[in-house]
Amino acid sequence: MIGGSPQTPARPQFEHGVPVIVVGGGASGAVAALAARAAGAEVLLIEQDASPAGTTSMSQGLVCAAGTQAQAAAGIADDAETLFADIMVKTRGQTDPVIARAIAEGAGPCVDWLASEFLYPFALDAGFRAAYGHTRQRLHGWPGHGGADMVQFLHAKLAERGVDVLLQARLIEIVAEELTVAGIVVERPDGAREAIGCAALVLACGGFAANHAMVAANMPEAAAARHHGHEGNRGDGIRLGAAIGAALGDMGSYQGYAMLADPHGITVPPGLLVEGGIILNRRGERFTNEVIDIAGMVHPVLTQPDGTAWVVIDARIEAHNAYTLEVQALRANGAIRNAADPVALAAVMGADAAAISEALADVNAAASSGRNDAQGRNWADTQPPQWPLQAIRVCGAIYHTQGGLQIDGEARVLGQDGARFANLFASGGAARGVSGPSYWGYLPAMGLGSAVTLGRIAGMAAAAVVAA
């Protein structure tokens, strides 16, 4: 496990200083910088890559939030208390309630603030019904655009608001003493190092899903899963925070995903299952309830022959989800295979036609009779796929981690004894999230939802420290 005791390295000579430094140029860091700047602070954002991307760029760009203006316009009654309750139920009461409440109460205002203050074109994703732990439709996104567009949009706003961005600068040291940060050291691609002082520091520099050693140590059951995320997620902020005495929380938590198109590397959106899709293994057998746990389903898939499976849908299901960029990419790249009958589908999958027919007969009988099928799925609110069918080969993957630096409701980092750092904040993958101790507590769009929400909270709190 990652941990450590406080260290007091020889303080470097700071070449210059800035009131607020934000480390990480994904959505969480960009929102933190915008929030600090809006509160009147001078901000420097540091990004390790030549072009900002982060985990956000590989996402659907969807944020879960409650009580938004978009929900109200759609006639959906939702509020922070309902979202908080959903988080606690999904995590079996094992998440940090302080962080959960901060996110539940802050997500809606954050979405509305981004929409009103920066004209971010948030709209309610009405095509994704409440599922996988959400009791309300509360996923918000930019129609026709994904996470990469979100990052570009936010960085355009950073330029408009006069936030300096330093690219190709990797964080290698946090200089701190007695729970107070004095500055940071960054390293350039040529090995040159620069020490920068600050009055407040926000760590929004990603999780550790790309660090195989950290994954194996903290979540060994996911060590064999393919990593489908940003390769810069090496856990630098978490590791360096721990080195100066920060506490860690829920380091075994992550978003696994069972439906990464193989070999195309395209995320198969969960709406295909919610609207009636099923998953078969390469023998043609069903092996899981597809609508219980969108993150936890990765493990049943990993245990199947070759660690692969097939998502089976029909034209109705595809049409319902055709508005998503992922379904468009799956179709354009030939990932969706067509089959007119069990023999044709068996040929596509390399499976047994009789097993396929048996699986489909079970779900159709369950739907007709109102009973649960053999995997415990209830079909009262949807219909199983009907011939002709379509199939997408998928594998299990780990997308991003959800554990990290322990924070309070202001996104302020806590020390190992529970004391608060004076001027250190964390958000996004660097911070402890609200998915509980393992994979089963993840709610759809909670990764990006908590990232931008905690980013705004951290940015405002950092600016307040500077102004005090």
Secondary structure, DSSP 8 states (H G I E B T S, - for coil): --------------SEEEEEEEE--SHHHHHHHHHHHHTT--EEEE-SSSS--TGGGGS---EE-SS-HHHHHTT----HHHHHHHHHHHTTT-S-HHHHHHHHHHHHHHHHHHHHHS----EE-TTS-S-TT-SS--EEE-TT--HHHHHHHHHHHHHHTT-EEE-S-EEEEEEEETTEEEEEEEE-TTS-EEEEEEEEEEE----STT-HHHHHHH-GGGTTSEE-S-TT-S-HHHHHHHHTTB-EE-TT-EEEEEEEETTT--B--THHHHTT-EEE-TTS-B-S-TTT-TTTTHHHHHTSGGGEEEEEEEHHHHHHTTTSHHHHHHHHTT-SEEESSHHHHHHHHT--HHHHHHHHHHHHHHHHHT---TTS---TTS----SSEEEEEEEEEEEEE--EE-B-TT-EEEBTTS-EEEEEEE-GGGB--SSTTSGGG--TTHHHHHHHHHHHHHHHHHHHHHH-
